């Protein structure tokens, strides 16, 4: 399995950091990390000190996607490929590298108006306790989780992922969402995680790039426990519990106060090398994932 990079961290810029922090910790079960000088809060789901950044601002979207190179050779390889694909990365200044807790950091653009960062050597401490997630999070060798992005320019987006980051398509879904409304979502991996990024083709600007951010828990019961916490918090479930047809994930999606969704999942299939599972699926879910609006 080609494994040069992992989805290392994400930054959300939101109007109500307290409200999002509450979902990240009390529902998804991440653990608070330190607060940066500019007030940005950090959260973690493993030994890496900063996996999720929540800063205050008007976007209500993700503002940065950070990928971590597994070693210096990968760091250079991916930098060269990104430049050749038309997305050059440049060395970040020392303060930005420190902000991410990275030994080295390069920054660039994406086709989605979200900053891209390539990090080497994210700071790690001892393994942590995750009291709300008894079995812990699945991150070893696969990164923090995954994201699904709504993109207008699919061809450009795919070019960035395939030719720039060197990702491989895992599979795709083409289905009719409702009468006359087609949905196409493509899934891309860069290590054994089924996908680190999914791209949903959208016909018009939804006002948000991030559809959802997912964390994967090691034990199935921890999905149910997170569902109960979201229920008790009175949050709206964009999708109740269900199983995805292509990736096998047992999961639910809660609507965060910033509008994008947070997914907690378990049991997502692993990809292997050479990957022979790249095929079309015609349903999002094998069962479940119905919306559960709350009053
Ligand atoms: Fe997902």
Boltz pocket constraint, residues with backbone or C-beta under 6 A from the ligand:
constraints:
  - pocket:
      binder: B
      contacts: [[A, 146], [A, 147], [A, 148], [A, 212], [A, 214], [A, 263]]
      max_distance: 6.0
